[in-house]
Amino acid sequence: MSDRGNRLGRLLSWDAAVVLVTVLVLIVASGAVENFGTSRNFTFLLLDLLPIALVALPMTFIIVTGEIDLSVASTLGLTSAVMGSLWNAGLPIETIIPLCIALGAVLGALNGFFVTVLKLPSLAVTIGTLALYRGLAFVVLGDSAVADFPRVYTSWVTGTIGDGPIPNVLIPLIVAALIFGVVLHATPIGRGVFAAGAGEQAARFAGIRTGRLKFWLYVVSGAVAGLAGVLWTLRYSSARADNGFGLELAVVAAVLLGGVSIFGGKGTLPGVLAGVVLLATLQNALRLQDVSNEALNIVTGVLLIVSVLLPNIVTSARTAVRRRRQLATPER
């Protein structure tokens, strides 16, 4: 089997393991957690995973290139605050929504400028903008909340398809996931993303403009975070500066849990979506057990550490086994 086939097999096996664990968690939670298996809770579960899944789509691309964006939750919060401020100013919601998405793109472009033009480390940059954007959100809106958004929009975001438990917003999420999946796994852009993560210098020699690629990934990440801020605000009918606080931890945990290497160059979007479902399922089941948000953060942190350590342990074990076999095989 070729080296490419081996890599694909390892990724698929990790994806399959995440899917299996997710199914087991769903089965156990349905039997052990009261009200977990109800259609109403299923709707809430899907609504809860929406912002994580949405922001995880471009985050997957960024981490595969070997970079990271920790400012996504603060971008969400700032766009939510601006949305509330503009609504208070009397602008129509049809104008506010594209403005907020555009604002997210601008915030992402700022990250991309620092990382690709000034050549600053993405971890340091996005930690800085995490604080900057969240601070600006409080400057814009303060500690107050803005509500009374148009009912036609809030009802659509929280509503379901027909009388079933499937939220309306799941349909655009599925469409977005398909688009991102095709781009990552079946286009030259996706191949450039993997090449940049596997070795940026080699990718440049191959003619891939890695700087421009990463810049636009940050722009897309910001725009999607802005959209997530709009949907978050409409779901809760409340624009607040602290909306989405801590979401970046859940997004990164889901991406790494889905098999994307923190060092770049490896990962699949189906695995990431499985990681999102697993994380959201655990959080939902624990909330039904009246587990505090602080405890949920601990669980998310543990999953984040495990998702980084476990693949490295498995890789080291496989390498050790392969070396032993090579040593045990007599030379011909």
LUMLUMSE-671695 format. One record per residue (C-alpha): x, y, z; residue in one letter. Coordinates in steps of 0.5 Angstrom, whole numbers, padded with zeros to 4 digits, always signed. Each point is the difference from the previous one (the first is absolute). Layout:
REM residues N
XYZA ...
This chain:
REM residues 332
+0000+0000+0000M +0003+0007-0002S +0001+0005+0005D -0006+0004-0002R -0004-0006+0001G +0003-0001+0007N -0001+0007+0002R -0008+0000-0002L -0001-0007+0004G +0003+0003+0006R -0005+0006-0001L -0006-0004-0001L +0002-0005+0006S +0000+0006+0004W -0006+0003-0003D -0004-0007+0001A +0003+0000+0007A -0003+0007+0002V -0007-0002-0003V +0000-0006+0004L +0001+0003+0006V -0005+0006-0002T -0005-0006-0001V +0001-0003+0007L +0000+0006+0003V -0007+0001-0003L -0003-0006+0002I +0003+0000+0007V -0003+0007+0001A -0007-0002-0003S +0000-0005+0005G +0003+0003+0006A -0002+0007+0000V -0007+0003+0001E -0003+0003-0006N +0006-0001-0004F -0004-0004-0006G -0006+0005+0000T -0001+0004-0007S +0001+0006+0004R +0006-0001+0002N +0003-0003-0006F -0002+0007-0003T +0004+0004+0005F +0006-0005-0001L +0000+0002-0008L -0001+0007+0002L +0006+0000+0005D +0005-0003-0005L -0002+0005-0005L +0005+0005+0001P +0005-0005+0002I -0001-0004-0006A +0000+0007-0005L +0006+0003+0003V +0004-0007+0000A -0001+0000-0008L +0005+0005-0001P +0004-0001+0006M +0002-0007-0003T +0003+0003-0006F +0004+0005+0005I +0003-0005+0004I +0001-0005-0006V +0005+0005-0002T +0003+0000+0006G -0003+0007+0003E -0005+0001+0005I -0006+0006+0001D -0001+0001+0008L -0004+0006-0002S -0006-0003-0003V -0005+0000+0007A +0002+0008+0001S -0001+0001-0008T -0007-0003+0002L -0001+0004+0006G +0002+0007-0004L -0005-0002-0005T -0005-0001+0004S +0001+0006+0004A +0000+0004-0006V -0006-0003-0003M -0004+0002+0007G +0003+0007-0001S -0002+0001-0007L -0007-0003+0002W +0000+0006+0005N +0002+0005-0005A -0006-0002-0004G +0003-0004-0006L -0004-0005-0003P +0002-0007+0001I +0001-0002-0007E +0005+0005+0000T +0003-0001+0006I +0001-0008-0001I +0005+0001-0006P +0004+0006+0003L +0001-0005+0006C +0003-0005-0004I +0004+0005-0004A +0003+0002+0007L +0002-0007+0002G +0003+0000-0007A +0004+0006+0002V +0002-0003+0006L +0002-0006-0003G +0004+0004-0005A +0004+0004+0006L +0002-0007+0003N +0002-0002-0007G +0004+0006-0001F +0004-0001+0006F +0001-0007-0001V +0002+0000-0008T +0003+0007-0001V +0003+0001+0007L +0002-0007+0000K -0002+0000+0008L -0002-0007+0003P -0007-0001-0001S -0001-0002+0008L +0003+0006+0002A -0004+0004-0005V -0007-0003+0002T +0001+0000+0007I +0001+0008+0000G -0006+0001-0005T -0004-0005+0004L +0001+0005+0006A -0001+0006-0005L -0006-0002-0003Y -0004-0002+0006R +0003+0007+0003G -0003+0004-0006L -0007-0004+0001A -0001+0003+0007F +0002+0007-0002V -0005-0001-0005V -0006-0002+0004L +0003+0000+0007G -0004-0005+0005D -0006+0001-0003S -0004-0005-0004A -0005+0002-0007V -0006-0004-0001A -0006+0000-0004D +0003-0002-0007F -0005-0001-0005P -0005-0006+0002R +0001-0003-0007V +0007-0001+0000Y +0001-0003+0007T -0006-0004-0001S +0003-0003-0006W +0007-0001+0003V -0003-0004+0006T -0006-0003-0004G +0000-0007-0003T -0001-0003-0006I -0008-0002+0000G -0002-0003+0006D +0007-0004+0001G +0006+0001+0004P +0005+0002-0005I +0001+0008+0001P +0000+0004-0007N +0007+0003+0001V +0002-0008-0001L -0001+0001-0007I +0005+0006-0002P +0005-0004+0005L +0000-0006-0004I +0000+0004-0007V +0006+0004+0003A +0004-0007+0003A -0001-0003-0007L +0003+0006-0003I +0006+0000+0004F +0001-0007+0000G +0000+0000-0008V +0005+0006+0000V +0004-0004+0005L +0001-0007-0002H -0002+0001-0008A +0003+0007-0002T +0007+0003-0001P -0001+0005+0005I -0001-0006+0005G +0006-0003-0003R +0004+0006+0002G -0003+0000+0007V +0003-0007+0001F +0007+0002-0003A +0000+0006+0004A -0001-0003+0006G +0005-0006-0002A +0006+0005-0002G -0001+0007-0001E +0007+0001-0004Q -0002-0006-0004A -0007+0002-0002A +0003+0007-0002R +0005-0004-0004F -0006-0004-0003A -0003+0007-0002G -0005+0001+0005I -0001+0007+0003R +0000-0002+0007T +0000+0007+0003G -0006+0002-0005R -0004-0007+0002L +0001+0001+0007K -0002+0008+0000F -0007-0002-0003W -0001-0006+0004L +0000+0005+0006Y -0005+0004-0004V -0005-0005-0001V +0001-0002+0008S -0002+0007+0002G -0006+0000-0005A -0002-0007+0003V +0001+0003+0007A -0004+0006-0002G -0006-0004-0003L +0001-0005+0007A -0001+0007+0004G -0006+0002-0004V -0004-0007+0001L +0002+0000+0007W -0003+0006+0001T -0006-0001-0003L -0001-0007+0003R +0000+0003+0007Y -0003+0007-0002S +0006+0003+0004S +0006+0004-0003A +0005+0000+0006R +0008+0001+0000A +0001-0006+0003D -0004-0005-0005N +0004-0006-0002G +0005+0001+0006F +0005-0006+0000G -0003-0003-0006L +0007+0000-0003E +0002-0006+0005L -0006-0004-0003A +0002+0001-0007V +0007-0001+0000V -0001-0006+0005A -0006-0003-0005A +0005+0001-0006V +0006-0004+0003L -0005-0005+0003L -0002-0001-0007G +0007-0002-0002G +0003+0006-0003V +0008+0001+0002S +0002+0006+0004I +0006+0000-0003F -0004+0000-0007G +0000-0004-0006G -0005-0005+0002K -0007+0000+0001G -0007-0001-0003T -0006+0004+0000L -0005-0006+0002P +0004-0002+0006G +0000+0007+0002V -0008+0000-0001L +0000-0006+0004A +0004+0003+0006G -0005+0006+0000V -0005-0005+0001V +0003-0004+0005L +0002+0006+0004L -0007+0003+0000A -0003-0006+0002T +0004+0000+0006L -0001+0007+0002Q -0008-0001-0001N +0000-0006+0004A +0004+0003+0006L -0004+0006+0000R -0006-0004+0001L +0003-0003+0006Q +0001+0007+0002D +0007+0000-0001V +0003+0007+0001S +0003+0004-0006N +0007+0000+0004E +0000-0008+0000A -0002+0000-0007L +0006+0004-0002N +0004-0005+0004I -0003-0005-0004V +0002+0004-0007T +0007+0001+0003G +0001-0007+0001V -0003-0002-0007L +0005+0005-0003L +0006-0003+0004I -0002-0007-0002V -0001+0002-0007S +0007+0002-0001V +0003-0005+0004L -0003-0006-0002L +0002+0000-0008P +0007+0001+0002N +0000-0006+0005I -0003-0004-0006V +0005+0003-0005T +0006-0002+0005S -0003-0007+0001A -0001-0001-0007R +0007+0002-0002T +0003-0004+0006A -0004-0006-0003V +0003+0001-0007R +0007+0001+0003R +0000-0007+0003R -0003-0003-0006R +0006+0003-0004Q +0005-0003+0005L -0003-0006+0001A +0000-0001-0008T +0006-0004-0002P +0004+0004-0006E +0000-0004-0006R 
